[in-house]
Amino acid sequence: MSVTDLLTRAAAGDRDAFVRFYDLTIDVAYRYALVVVGGDRSAADALVRGLYLRAWREAGLYAGSGLSPVAWLLAERPHQRLSTAC
């Protein structure tokens, strides 16, 4: 199953699909978070937690975004700046 399919299923409430989505995207998300917070592992952990919590809550918004699943996961939302999320 593709990452796109997993995120779409997560939007329908499929927790197993979201766990698999997490497993397939956590490495890139964590590396990205480390860059955003200047290498601070504690801050990167907090940022990644926020990214995935937001992804679970807002997965239904993915379909209309026009982004790849990873780009959507990492994209700033108007109401939240990544650099201040932690």
C-alpha positions as CSV (number, residue, x, y, z in Angstrom):
1,M,0.0,0.0,0.0
2,S,1.4,3.4,-0.9
3,V,2.0,6.3,1.5
4,T,-0.9,8.2,-0.2
5,D,-3.2,5.2,0.3
6,L,-2.2,5.0,4.0
7,L,-2.9,8.7,4.6
8,T,-6.2,8.5,2.8
9,R,-7.2,5.5,5.0
10,A,-6.0,7.3,8.1
11,A,-8.3,10.2,7.2
12,A,-11.1,7.6,7.5
13,G,-10.0,6.7,11.0
14,D,-7.8,3.7,10.2
15,R,-5.2,3.8,13.0
16,D,-3.2,0.9,11.6
17,A,-2.8,2.8,8.4
18,F,-1.6,5.8,10.3
19,V,0.9,3.8,12.2
20,R,2.2,2.4,8.9
21,F,2.3,6.0,7.5
22,Y,4.3,7.0,10.6
23,D,6.7,4.1,10.1
24,L,7.3,5.0,6.5
25,T,7.8,8.7,7.0
26,I,9.4,9.2,10.5
27,D,13.0,9.2,9.3
28,V,12.5,12.0,6.8
29,A,10.3,14.0,9.2
30,Y,12.8,13.7,12.1
31,R,15.8,14.7,9.9
32,Y,13.7,17.7,8.7
33,A,12.8,18.6,12.3
34,L,16.5,18.5,13.3
35,V,17.3,21.0,10.6
36,V,14.4,23.3,11.5
37,V,15.4,23.4,15.2
38,G,19.1,23.7,14.6
39,G,20.1,20.2,15.7
40,D,18.4,20.3,19.2
41,R,17.1,16.7,19.6
42,S,14.7,17.5,22.3
43,A,13.1,20.3,20.2
44,A,13.1,18.0,17.2
45,D,11.2,15.3,19.2
46,A,8.6,17.8,20.2
47,L,8.3,19.1,16.7
48,V,7.8,15.7,15.3
49,R,5.2,14.8,17.9
50,G,3.3,17.9,16.9
51,L,3.6,17.1,13.2
52,Y,2.1,13.7,13.6
53,L,-0.6,14.8,16.0
54,R,-1.6,17.4,13.5
55,A,-1.4,14.9,10.7
56,W,-3.8,12.5,12.5
57,R,-6.2,15.3,13.3
58,E,-6.1,16.9,9.9
59,A,-5.6,13.8,7.6
60,G,-9.0,14.5,6.0
61,L,-7.5,17.7,4.5
62,Y,-4.8,15.9,2.6
63,A,-6.8,14.9,-0.4
64,G,-7.4,18.5,-1.6
65,S,-3.9,19.7,-0.8
66,G,-2.2,18.9,-4.1
67,L,0.9,17.9,-2.2
68,S,2.7,14.6,-1.8
69,P,2.0,12.9,1.6
70,V,5.5,13.8,3.0
71,A,5.3,17.4,1.7
72,W,1.8,17.7,3.3
73,L,3.1,16.3,6.6
74,L,5.9,18.8,6.7
75,A,4.1,21.8,5.3
76,E,3.5,24.7,7.6
77,R,-0.2,25.5,8.2
78,P,-1.3,29.1,8.3
79,H,-2.1,28.8,12.0
80,Q,1.2,27.1,13.1
81,R,4.9,28.0,12.4
82,L,7.1,24.9,12.5
83,S,9.9,26.8,14.2
84,T,7.7,27.7,17.1
85,A,5.7,24.5,17.4
86,C,7.8,23.0,20.2
